[in-house]
């Protein structure tokens, strides 16, 4: 028994040092990612206005990529041709016979529908032609919805201004 005691103590010390050594080499748990702070209503308004301006720039340049990314899958556009869905909107942008020289957007107003949707109204004025006809100044509205933390345009409508 006297011979086993030093061996047992040595074994305990060896196992303990291996165990403590493994604990020391374990990577520290990574901290949970901090959630992004929620945007204020004023920040969302600025973001939606900037997005609307990007839609107009994409329209001017016949850039369908921005429309594919920024329109909700169930989006609709209401215009002189009636109601069109996302696929038709993108095709129309690609095939349009418009020559847009410049545009100006003004008189923005954001109306909250609820915390995840908002109506953006404004005045749009473009210099150029579509199908040989001068582009009219319009009053426009776009509805945006927040899905999965990203804002998408779900509806757009324009009415010629008097």
C-alpha positions as CSV (number, residue, x, y, z in Angstrom):
1,X,0.0,0.0,0.0
2,X,2.9,2.3,0.8
3,X,4.2,1.7,-2.8
4,X,0.8,2.5,-4.3
5,X,0.2,5.7,-2.5
6,X,3.0,7.7,-4.2
7,X,1.9,6.2,-7.6
8,X,-1.8,7.1,-6.9
9,X,-0.8,10.7,-5.9
10,X,1.4,11.0,-9.0
11,X,-1.4,9.7,-11.2
12,X,-3.9,12.2,-9.7
13,X,-1.5,15.1,-10.2
14,X,-0.8,14.0,-13.8
15,X,-4.5,13.7,-14.6
16,X,-5.2,17.0,-12.9
17,X,-2.5,18.8,-14.9
18,X,-3.7,17.3,-18.2
19,X,-7.2,18.3,-17.3
20,X,-6.2,21.9,-16.4
21,X,-4.0,22.1,-19.5
22,X,-7.0,21.2,-21.7
23,X,-9.1,23.9,-20.1
24,X,-6.4,26.5,-20.7
25,X,-6.2,25.6,-24.4
26,X,-9.9,25.7,-25.0
27,X,-10.9,28.8,-27.0
28,X,-12.8,31.3,-25.0
29,X,-16.4,31.4,-26.0
30,X,-17.0,34.0,-28.6
31,X,-19.2,36.9,-27.4
32,X,-22.7,37.0,-28.8
33,X,-22.9,39.5,-31.7
34,X,-24.4,42.7,-30.5
35,X,-27.7,43.3,-32.2
36,X,-27.7,46.3,-34.5
37,X,-29.3,49.2,-32.9
38,X,-32.8,49.9,-34.3
39,X,-32.9,52.8,-36.8
40,X,-34.8,55.8,-35.7
41,X,-37.8,56.9,-37.8
42,X,-35.8,59.9,-39.1
43,X,-33.0,57.5,-40.2
44,X,-35.5,55.2,-41.9
45,X,-37.1,58.2,-43.7
46,X,-33.7,59.3,-45.0
47,X,-32.9,55.8,-46.1
48,X,-36.2,55.4,-47.9
49,X,-35.8,58.7,-49.7
50,X,-32.3,57.7,-50.8
51,X,-33.7,54.4,-52.0
52,X,-36.4,56.1,-54.0
53,X,-33.8,58.3,-55.6
54,X,-31.8,55.2,-56.5
55,X,-35.0,53.7,-58.2
56,X,-35.3,56.9,-60.3
57,X,-31.6,56.7,-61.2
58,X,-32.0,53.0,-62.1
59,X,-35.1,54.0,-64.3
60,X,-33.1,56.7,-66.0
61,X,-30.2,54.3,-66.7
62,X,-32.5,51.3,-67.5
63,X,-30.8,49.4,-64.7
64,X,-33.0,46.3,-64.0
65,X,-30.6,45.0,-61.3
66,X,-31.6,47.6,-58.8
67,X,-35.3,46.9,-59.5
68,X,-34.7,43.1,-59.0
69,X,-33.1,43.7,-55.6
70,X,-35.2,46.6,-54.3
71,X,-38.7,45.4,-55.3
72,X,-40.6,43.0,-53.1
73,X,-41.5,39.8,-54.9
74,X,-45.2,40.7,-54.6
75,X,-44.7,44.3,-55.6
76,X,-47.1,46.1,-57.9
77,X,-46.9,49.3,-60.0
78,X,-50.0,51.2,-60.9
79,X,-49.8,53.3,-64.1
80,X,-51.5,54.1,-67.3
81,X,-51.2,50.4,-68.4
82,X,-53.0,49.2,-65.3
83,X,-51.5,47.1,-62.5
84,X,-48.2,45.2,-63.1
85,X,-46.2,42.8,-61.0
86,X,-42.4,42.7,-60.5
87,X,-41.6,40.6,-63.6
88,X,-43.6,42.9,-65.9
89,X,-42.0,46.0,-64.2
90,X,-38.5,44.7,-64.8
91,X,-39.2,43.8,-68.4
92,X,-40.8,47.3,-69.0
93,X,-37.7,49.0,-67.5
94,X,-35.4,47.0,-69.8
95,X,-37.5,47.6,-72.9
96,X,-38.7,51.1,-72.3
97,X,-38.3,53.7,-75.1
98,X,-37.5,56.5,-72.7
99,X,-34.6,58.9,-73.0
100,X,-34.3,60.5,-69.5
101,X,-31.8,63.4,-69.4
102,X,-32.3,64.4,-65.8
103,X,-34.9,64.3,-62.9
104,X,-35.6,66.1,-59.7
105,X,-37.6,64.8,-56.7
106,X,-39.1,67.1,-54.1
107,X,-41.8,67.5,-51.5
108,X,-41.1,64.2,-49.7
109,X,-43.5,63.1,-47.0
110,X,-43.4,59.8,-45.1
111,X,-46.5,58.5,-43.6
112,X,-46.2,55.5,-41.2
113,X,-48.7,52.7,-41.8
114,X,-47.2,50.7,-38.9
115,X,-43.7,50.0,-37.6
116,X,-42.9,47.8,-40.6
117,X,-44.5,49.7,-43.5
118,X,-44.6,53.3,-44.7
119,X,-46.0,55.4,-47.5
120,X,-43.6,57.8,-49.2
121,X,-45.1,60.6,-51.3
122,X,-43.3,63.2,-53.4
123,X,-43.2,65.2,-56.6
124,X,-41.1,63.9,-59.5
125,X,-40.0,66.0,-62.5
126,X,-38.0,64.6,-65.3
127,X,-36.5,66.1,-68.4
128,X,-36.7,63.7,-71.4
129,X,-39.1,61.7,-73.5
130,X,-40.9,58.3,-73.4
131,X,-42.1,57.1,-76.7
132,X,-41.5,60.5,-78.2
133,X,-43.7,62.3,-75.6
134,X,-42.3,64.6,-73.0
135,X,-42.2,63.0,-69.5
136,X,-44.9,64.7,-67.4
137,X,-44.3,66.0,-63.9
138,X,-46.0,63.6,-61.5
139,X,-47.1,63.2,-57.9
140,X,-45.9,59.8,-56.9
141,X,-46.3,57.4,-54.0
142,X,-44.3,54.3,-53.0
143,X,-45.2,51.9,-50.2
144,X,-42.2,50.3,-48.5
145,X,-42.3,47.2,-46.2
146,X,-39.7,45.9,-43.8
147,X,-39.1,42.2,-44.3
148,X,-36.3,40.5,-42.4
149,X,-34.7,43.8,-41.6
150,X,-34.6,45.1,-45.2
151,X,-36.9,47.6,-46.7
152,X,-38.5,46.7,-50.0
153,X,-40.7,48.7,-52.4
154,X,-44.0,46.9,-52.6
155,X,-46.1,49.4,-54.5
156,X,-45.6,52.5,-56.7
157,X,-48.1,54.8,-58.4
158,X,-47.8,58.0,-60.3
159,X,-50.4,60.7,-61.3
160,X,-49.6,63.5,-63.7
161,X,-49.4,66.9,-61.9
162,X,-51.5,69.8,-63.1
